[in-house]
Amino acid sequence: MAVCILISSIHRVYSNDILMEKTQRFSALYTRDFRLFWFGQIISLSGTWMHSVAQSWLVYSMTKSPLYLGLIASLSSLPILFFTLIGGSVADRYPKRNIIIITQVLSIIPAFALGVLTYGNFVTIWQVGVIAFFFGTVNAFDVPARQSFLAEVVSRDNITNAIALNSAAFNGARILGPLMAGLVIANFSIPVCFFLNALSFVPVVFALTKIKAVGTAKSSGKGFIEGIGEGWKFVVQDKPVLYIMSLISIYSLFGIPYITMLPILADEVFREGVRGLSLLVSSAGLGSFAAAMIIAFKGEIQGKRIFIPVSAVIFSVAILAIALADNFHIAMLMIFFAGWGIVSFLAVCNSFIQQVVPDALRGRVMSLYTLVFLGFAPLGNSAIGFVAHAFGTLASLRIFAAICIFSSIIFFVLFGKSYKERMR
């Protein structure tokens, strides 16, 4: 009887008081389909980050080479450069939920295969590279479908909140996954991380099968090349958007790849081993998560003309500070600020672009945003690997940070001027 009364009370509260807050912060979580999708993602993404850290440590353990760390990271993201525009086209032609289910099932295969190879102690670096490339190819189709699927599981009024919460889930997993990797590797072994990642895709597949919003397939009447050209034309003509895209390209090439060198910083510079690696990656995730939650809580960032360039400068300076740090805890703090800066910059830039782009061009412009953000990453990962191999890890970080700082200062001036002109 007491249990029945408790359940009845909770139901009344949920039905009345809480549902009245749907229009307030975190409102997307009150949509059943989004809750299923969101919680499934947290589990799956935690497994993915655990896999990523374990893979980096495996490559480093096998080769002790920054060059191979950069190359394997490049193979993980190179398919985005090749296939993401195709992935976006597929997402417009077939139900997005079905595409995501297929990509999640396919992701089980490389995770399980790498676990078996590593457990059997006959894994080779080229096998790791092939598996990384396969993972990246699946992601090239998964990411466009996943990003656009949010609009099908929440109402238009809640889409901004859903995007912010999705970013928070990604960066929350970025904290949890590396910490789990450090604990699992220290207490069990590297292969266990890969097996757990394979298992982590099961809950999200189950959640997707329970989602009612199947969605409809839509196909653009424009030719493929012509459609891409229209997106580029808008970017070139809208100066604030052009400057944003340009700086994101520079960060993808010279800024964000700093994460590739973290295994070497953890082991050779600070002598902290795999525990240090998990803490460094988690620090970046914690900073990113903090930025995502602040933006989700505020709903809208005022003063974008100042906030966007300042967050860019903070990210760039933080990378230089990482390379100059002589203490592990200081490095962790600087990585926290790097995570905060890059997510604050990217999230508010994304919001700005979404607000100014015409609805007819939204998909194409955002696909180009994804291309410069993720598609250029393999080039940056390879570049930092080669430079670190030739001049040393810390020297490569300092060189790349200097490029980012210089670019951020130029962006500060150009973006501020063009933003004021656009808002007149």
C-alpha positions as a printed NumPy array, in Angstrom:
array([[  0.   ,   0.   ,   0.   ],
       [  2.775,   2.429,   0.912],
       [  4.529,   1.688,  -2.38 ],
       [  1.322,   2.355,  -4.302],
       [  0.844,   5.684,  -2.513],
       [  4.466,   6.666,  -3.266],
       [  4.119,   5.772,  -6.943],
       [  0.829,   7.675,  -7.145],
       [  2.425,  10.751,  -5.542],
       [  5.388,  10.673,  -7.904],
       [  3.039,  10.325, -10.855],
       [  1.032,  13.376,  -9.765],
       [  4.18 ,  15.447,  -9.312],
       [  5.511,  14.318, -12.676],
       [  2.217,  14.977, -14.415],
       [  1.554,  18.373, -12.886],
       [  4.451,  20.318, -11.368],
       [  7.324,  18.998, -13.435],
       [  5.555,  19.003, -16.771],
       [  4.813,  22.677, -16.244],
       [  8.541,  23.264, -16.576],
       [  8.787,  21.882, -20.105],
       [  9.415,  25.331, -21.446],
       [ 12.204,  25.919, -18.954],
       [ 15.784,  24.668, -18.873],
       [ 16.584,  21.07 , -19.919],
       [ 13.066,  20.832, -21.363],
       [ 14.095,  18.308, -24.028],
       [ 14.526,  15.654, -21.338],
       [ 10.76 ,  15.624, -20.829],
       [ 10.332,  14.142, -24.31 ],
       [ 10.272,  10.337, -24.075],
       [ 12.057,   9.689, -27.371],
       [ 14.825,  12.144, -26.555],
       [ 15.33 ,  10.618, -23.098],
       [ 15.772,   7.166, -24.628],
       [ 18.17 ,   8.515, -27.245],
       [ 20.101,  10.65 , -24.741],
       [ 20.668,   7.995, -22.083],
       [ 21.612,   5.439, -24.724],
       [ 24.131,   7.899, -26.115],
       [ 25.758,   8.459, -22.723],
       [ 26.464,   4.724, -22.418],
       [ 27.635,   4.335, -26.015],
       [ 29.824,   7.456, -26.012],
       [ 31.429,   6.479, -22.7  ],
       [ 32.425,   3.207, -24.316],
       [ 33.741,   5.038, -27.37 ],
       [ 35.958,   7.334, -25.264],
       [ 37.187,   4.349, -23.256],
       [ 38.068,   2.65 , -26.55 ],
       [ 39.845,   5.777, -27.814],
       [ 42.083,   6.057, -24.739],
       [ 42.832,   2.316, -24.762],
       [ 43.654,   2.445, -28.462],
       [ 46.033,   5.384, -27.953],
       [ 47.756,   3.567, -25.105],
       [ 47.962,   0.38 , -27.188],
       [ 49.592,   2.236, -30.098],
       [ 51.988,   4.02 , -27.788],
       [ 52.866,   0.757, -25.989],
       [ 53.566,  -0.953, -29.313],
       [ 55.564,   1.821, -31.   ],
       [ 56.619,   4.527, -28.478],
       [ 56.225,   6.828, -31.478],
       [ 54.369,  10.148, -31.798],
       [ 54.35 ,   9.557, -35.557],
       [ 52.213,   6.43 , -35.212],
       [ 49.947,   8.106, -32.681],
       [ 49.26 ,  10.836, -35.225],
       [ 48.786,   8.406, -38.103],
       [ 46.326,   6.164, -36.259],
       [ 44.364,   9.205, -35.085],
       [ 44.288,  10.371, -38.71 ],
       [ 42.974,   7.027, -39.915],
       [ 40.149,   7.317, -37.373],
       [ 38.993,  10.649, -38.779],
       [ 40.142,  10.551, -42.432],
       [ 36.871,   8.935, -43.634],
       [ 35.017,  12.047, -42.438],
       [ 36.929,  14.001, -45.081],
       [ 36.096,  11.439, -47.759],
       [ 32.557,  10.36 , -46.965],
       [ 30.717,  12.834, -44.718],
       [ 29.007,  14.67 , -47.598],
       [ 27.814,  11.302, -48.895],
       [ 26.658,  10.472, -45.369],
       [ 24.619,  13.673, -45.287],
       [ 23.016,  12.802, -48.613],
       [ 22.122,   9.325, -47.341],
       [ 20.57 ,  10.877, -44.211],
       [ 18.267,  12.94 , -46.448],
       [ 17.125,   9.903, -48.422],
       [ 16.485,   7.237, -45.759],
       [ 14.929,   7.227, -42.259],
       [ 17.6  ,   8.54 , -39.9  ],
       [ 16.708,   6.23 , -37.021],
       [ 17.325,   3.187, -39.222],
       [ 20.68 ,   4.578, -40.382],
       [ 21.805,   5.113, -36.776],
       [ 20.729,   1.594, -35.784],
       [ 22.797,   0.168, -38.657],
       [ 25.863,   2.274, -37.804],
       [ 25.657,   1.312, -34.118],
       [ 25.441,  -2.389, -34.96 ],
       [ 28.356,  -2.063, -37.39 ],
       [ 30.414,  -0.329, -34.677],
       [ 30.302,  -3.482, -32.552],
       [ 32.407,  -5.351, -35.138],
       [ 35.699,  -3.35 , -35.02 ],
       [ 35.564,  -2.943, -31.223],
       [ 35.103,  -6.678, -30.699],
       [ 37.719,  -7.523, -33.362],
       [ 40.357,  -5.296, -31.753],
       [ 39.566,  -6.852, -28.367],
       [ 40.1  , -10.357, -29.764],
       [ 43.342,  -9.41 , -31.545],
       [ 44.738,  -7.691, -28.468],
       [ 43.636, -10.449, -26.086],
       [ 45.296, -13.056, -28.311],
       [ 48.489, -10.956, -28.305],
       [ 48.853, -11.041, -32.083],
       [ 47.695,  -7.505, -32.851],
       [ 49.839,  -5.459, -35.241],
       [ 49.933,  -1.717, -35.884],
       [ 48.494,  -2.106, -39.393],
       [ 45.524,  -4.022, -37.956],
       [ 44.889,  -1.181, -35.52 ],
       [ 45.024,   1.232, -38.468],
       [ 42.525,  -0.769, -40.554],
       [ 40.112,  -1.043, -37.632],
       [ 40.447,   2.687, -36.912],
       [ 39.654,   3.477, -40.558],
       [ 36.603,   1.192, -40.467],
       [ 35.365,   2.947, -37.332],
       [ 35.852,   6.319, -39.012],
       [ 33.919,   5.229, -42.103],
       [ 30.962,   4.173, -39.965],
       [ 31.108,   7.535, -38.164],
       [ 31.056,   9.412, -41.479],
       [ 27.52 ,   8.097, -41.981],
       [ 26.534,   8.092, -38.313],
       [ 27.356,  11.738, -37.456],
       [ 25.164,  13.491, -40.097],
       [ 22.237,  11.186, -39.351],
       [ 22.653,  11.572, -35.585],
       [ 22.849,  15.382, -35.678],
       [ 19.806,  15.787, -37.896],
       [ 17.811,  13.094, -36.041],
       [ 17.43 ,  15.382, -33.015],
       [ 14.89 ,  17.471, -34.926],
       [ 12.711,  14.365, -35.247],
       [ 12.638,  13.423, -31.546],
       [ 11.924,  16.865, -30.047],
       [  9.724,  19.782, -31.023],
       [ 11.141,  22.832, -32.754],
       [ 10.889,  24.803, -29.485],
       [ 13.201,  22.32 , -27.748],
       [ 15.789,  21.77 , -30.482],
       [ 18.349,  24.222, -29.061],
       [ 18.089,  22.618, -25.635],
       [ 18.392,  19.155, -27.201],
       [ 21.578,  20.175, -29.028],
       [ 23.098,  21.567, -25.826],
       [ 22.177,  18.464, -23.829],
       [ 23.576,  16.272, -26.602],
       [ 26.855,  18.173, -26.353],
       [ 26.779,  17.757, -22.57 ],
       [ 26.296,  13.998, -22.993],
       [ 29.243,  13.824, -25.385],
       [ 31.532,  15.725, -23.057],
       [ 30.248,  13.975, -19.95 ],
       [ 31.186,  10.697, -21.611],
       [ 34.532,  12.284, -22.408],
       [ 35.108,  12.496, -18.643],
       [ 33.69 ,   9.123, -17.676],
       [ 35.159,   7.072, -20.538],
       [ 38.851,   7.917, -19.974],
       [ 38.517,   7.429, -16.207],
       [ 36.988,   4.002, -16.835],
       [ 39.788,   3.222, -19.297],
       [ 42.458,   4.061, -16.73 ],
       [ 40.804,   1.877, -14.09 ],
       [ 40.159,  -1.039, -16.454],
       [ 43.682,  -1.021, -17.934],
       [ 45.291,  -0.741, -14.498],
       [ 43.178,  -3.491, -12.9  ],
       [ 42.419,  -5.774, -15.839],
       [ 43.855,  -5.235, -19.332],
       [ 43.568,  -3.204, -22.535],
       [ 41.383,  -5.793, -24.358],
       [ 38.669,  -5.467, -21.698],
       [ 38.201,  -1.819, -22.76 ],
       [ 37.518,  -2.888, -26.334],
       [ 35.074,  -5.61 , -25.269],
       [ 33.209,  -3.17 , -23.005],
       [ 32.981,  -0.684, -25.874],
       [ 31.46 ,  -3.369, -28.106],
       [ 28.934,  -4.08 , -25.368],
       [ 28.125,  -0.382, -24.907],
       [ 26.469,  -0.172, -28.34 ],
       [ 23.752,  -2.636, -27.31 ],
       [ 21.783,  -0.23 , -25.016],
       [ 21.66 ,   2.523, -27.64 ],
       [ 20.445,   0.074, -30.304],
       [ 17.757,  -1.124, -27.892],
       [ 16.759,   2.476, -27.111],
       [ 16.536,   3.346, -30.812],
       [ 14.21 ,   0.409, -31.489],
       [ 11.866,   1.775, -28.794],
       [ 11.804,   5.312, -30.197],
       [  8.473,   6.088, -31.854],
       [  9.788,   8.854, -34.106],
       [ 10.857,   6.867, -37.153],
       [ 11.06 ,   9.961, -39.343],
       [ 10.559,  10.39 , -43.04 ],
       [ 13.055,  10.304, -45.882],
       [ 13.445,  13.536, -47.833],
       [ 15.45 ,  14.08 , -50.993],
       [ 16.749,  17.393, -52.313],
       [ 15.661,  18.392, -55.812],
       [ 19.007,  20.1  , -56.454],
       [ 21.954,  18.332, -57.997],
       [ 24.596,  17.209, -55.543],
       [ 27.42 ,  19.476, -56.795],
       [ 25.08 ,  22.425, -57.32 ],
       [ 23.756,  22.112, -53.768],
       [ 27.247,  22.127, -52.247],
       [ 28.115,  25.179, -54.346],
       [ 25.16 ,  27.118, -52.953],
       [ 26.318,  26.361, -49.423],
       [ 29.842,  27.569, -50.169],
       [ 28.46 ,  30.718, -51.831],
       [ 26.596,  31.676, -48.664],
       [ 29.673,  31.066, -46.484],
       [ 31.906,  33.188, -48.707],
       [ 29.434,  36.073, -48.906],
       [ 28.619,  36.189, -45.182],
       [ 31.873,  37.486, -43.694],
       [ 31.316,  36.57 , -40.005],
       [ 30.472,  32.998, -41.04 ],
       [ 33.475,  32.914, -43.39 ],
       [ 35.824,  34.   , -40.59 ],
       [ 34.322,  31.422, -38.221],
       [ 34.745,  28.624, -40.766],
       [ 38.317,  29.734, -41.445],
       [ 39.322,  29.697, -37.77 ],
       [ 37.657,  26.314, -37.219],
       [ 39.738,  25.005, -40.119],
       [ 42.924,  26.307, -38.487],
       [ 41.954,  24.784, -35.135],
       [ 41.248,  21.43 , -36.79 ],
       [ 44.705,  21.52 , -38.352],
       [ 46.802,  23.041, -35.567],
       [ 44.784,  23.237, -32.333],
       [ 42.55 ,  20.262, -31.626],
       [ 45.244,  17.672, -32.569],
       [ 47.033,  18.473, -29.283],
       [ 44.911,  15.676, -27.794],
       [ 46.861,  13.171, -29.93 ],
       [ 50.05 ,  13.889, -27.998],
       [ 48.57 ,  13.29 , -24.54 ],
       [ 49.935,   9.713, -24.195],
       [ 53.471,  11.056, -24.62 ],
       [ 52.856,  13.958, -22.23 ],
       [ 51.476,  11.543, -19.628],
       [ 54.271,   8.979, -19.872],
       [ 57.456,  10.67 , -21.064],
       [ 57.021,  14.264, -19.859],
       [ 55.186,  13.82 , -16.548],
       [ 55.942,  10.123, -15.856],
       [ 52.336,   9.395, -14.861],
       [ 51.617,   6.428, -17.168],
       [ 48.13 ,   5.324, -18.191],
       [ 46.608,   6.823, -15.021],
       [ 47.993,  10.199, -16.045],
       [ 46.65 ,   9.761, -19.578],
       [ 43.138,   9.075, -18.319],
       [ 43.323,  12.133, -16.029],
       [ 44.555,  14.412, -18.814],
       [ 41.841,  13.299, -21.248],
       [ 39.229,  13.566, -18.5  ],
       [ 40.405,  17.115, -17.717],
       [ 39.702,  18.116, -21.296],
       [ 36.33 ,  16.417, -21.021],
       [ 35.547,  18.173, -17.749],
       [ 36.286,  21.58 , -19.256],
       [ 34.201,  20.735, -22.321],
       [ 31.343,  19.448, -20.17 ],
       [ 31.404,  22.614, -18.048],
       [ 31.169,  24.761, -21.177],
       [ 28.309,  22.683, -22.623],
       [ 26.32 ,  22.776, -19.364],
       [ 26.779,  26.539, -18.948],
       [ 25.499,  27.135, -22.481],
       [ 22.625,  24.658, -21.999],
       [ 21.677,  26.366, -18.725],
       [ 21.836,  29.901, -20.098],
       [ 20.054,  28.964, -23.304],
       [ 21.482,  31.928, -25.211],
       [ 24.869,  33.655, -24.995],
       [ 24.641,  37.419, -25.2  ],
       [ 27.503,  39.452, -26.624],
       [ 28.675,  36.883, -29.182],
       [ 30.923,  39.512, -30.775],
       [ 33.165,  39.358, -27.696],
       [ 32.437,  35.883, -26.318],
       [ 33.392,  33.994, -29.5  ],
       [ 36.844,  35.606, -29.99 ],
       [ 37.658,  35.511, -26.262],
       [ 36.889,  31.785, -26.008],
       [ 39.073,  31.25 , -29.097],
       [ 41.994,  33.085, -27.49 ],
       [ 41.568,  31.136, -24.232],
       [ 41.752,  27.847, -26.144],
       [ 44.878,  28.901, -28.042],
       [ 46.724,  30.26 , -25.002],
       [ 45.817,  27.137, -22.998],
       [ 47.544,  24.906, -25.567],
       [ 50.725,  26.972, -25.277],
       [ 50.475,  26.774, -21.474],
       [ 50.218,  22.973, -21.684],
       [ 53.472,  22.867, -23.639],
       [ 55.16 ,  25.173, -21.106],
       [ 53.832,  23.477, -17.944],
       [ 56.446,  21.805, -15.739],
       [ 53.9  ,  20.29 , -13.348],
       [ 51.321,  17.58 , -14.056],
       [ 48.527,  19.3  , -12.13 ],
       [ 49.144,  22.598, -13.909],
       [ 48.951,  20.731, -17.213],
       [ 45.622,  19.232, -16.127],
       [ 44.31 ,  22.716, -15.318],
       [ 45.437,  24.098, -18.678],
       [ 43.841,  21.163, -20.49 ],
       [ 40.626,  21.955, -18.598],
       [ 40.738,  25.519, -19.984],
       [ 41.538,  24.194, -23.46 ],
       [ 38.429,  21.983, -23.283],
       [ 36.313,  24.86 , -21.992],
       [ 37.598,  27.241, -24.665],
       [ 37.118,  25.002, -27.696],
       [ 33.6  ,  23.846, -26.756],
       [ 32.515,  27.393, -25.849],
       [ 33.878,  28.623, -29.184],
       [ 32.358,  25.834, -31.281],
       [ 28.964,  25.755, -29.551],
       [ 28.355,  29.493, -29.789],
       [ 29.692,  29.598, -33.358],
       [ 27.288,  26.786, -34.231],
       [ 24.454,  28.75 , -32.643],
       [ 25.421,  31.93 , -34.532],
       [ 25.563,  30.137, -37.881],
       [ 22.203,  28.431, -37.245],
       [ 20.651,  31.824, -36.528],
       [ 21.896,  33.585, -39.661],
       [ 21.71 ,  30.843, -42.288],
       [ 18.5  ,  30.649, -44.378],
       [ 16.398,  27.538, -43.779],
       [ 16.836,  26.488, -47.4  ],
       [ 20.625,  26.328, -46.961],
       [ 20.825,  25.084, -43.356],
       [ 21.68 ,  21.459, -44.089],
       [ 24.35 ,  22.231, -46.669],
       [ 26.018,  24.961, -44.618],
       [ 26.081,  22.772, -41.501],
       [ 27.525,  19.876, -43.497],
       [ 30.36 ,  22.182, -44.536],
       [ 30.771,  23.159, -40.888],
       [ 31.126,  19.456, -40.041],
       [ 33.6  ,  19.015, -42.876],
       [ 35.977,  21.771, -41.734],
       [ 35.605,  20.752, -38.09 ],
       [ 36.006,  16.974, -38.387],
       [ 37.188,  16.452, -41.959],
       [ 40.434,  18.387, -41.531],
       [ 41.299,  16.572, -38.294],
       [ 43.247,  13.718, -39.973],
       [ 45.504,  16.25 , -41.701],
       [ 46.141,  17.968, -38.366],
       [ 46.771,  14.691, -36.542],
       [ 49.273,  13.619, -39.19 ],
       [ 50.948,  17.025, -39.178],
       [ 51.486,  17.118, -35.415],
       [ 52.733,  13.535, -35.525],
       [ 55.369,  14.368, -38.16 ],
       [ 56.436,  17.616, -36.462],
       [ 56.656,  15.906, -33.058],
       [ 58.712,  13.097, -34.623],
       [ 61.114,  15.642, -36.135],
       [ 61.366,  18.283, -33.379],
       [ 59.868,  16.74 , -30.235],
       [ 56.401,  16.69 , -28.682],
       [ 56.663,  19.899, -26.647],
       [ 58.192,  21.812, -29.566],
       [ 55.355,  20.71 , -31.862],
       [ 52.756,  21.868, -29.336],
       [ 54.458,  25.257, -28.991],
       [ 54.649,  25.751, -32.757],
       [ 51.02 ,  24.785, -33.294],
       [ 49.862,  26.903, -30.334],
       [ 51.669,  29.928, -31.748],
       [ 49.825,  29.492, -35.062],
       [ 46.506,  29.272, -33.206],
       [ 47.21 ,  32.353, -31.073],
       [ 48.23 ,  34.431, -34.106],
       [ 45.129,  33.295, -36.016],
       [ 42.871,  33.998, -33.015],
       [ 44.149,  37.572, -32.731],
       [ 43.487,  38.21 , -36.432],
       [ 40.048,  36.607, -36.049],
       [ 39.336,  38.852, -33.033],
       [ 39.775,  41.935, -35.198],
       [ 38.098,  40.721, -38.405],
       [ 35.137,  39.015, -36.76 ],
       [ 34.398,  41.969, -34.465],
       [ 34.383,  44.386, -37.374],
       [ 32.253,  42.186, -39.665],
       [ 29.845,  41.337, -36.83 ],
       [ 29.163,  45.017, -36.135],
       [ 28.584,  45.675, -39.842],
       [ 26.212,  42.72 , -40.106],
       [ 24.152,  43.811, -37.107],
       [ 23.622,  47.365, -38.346]])
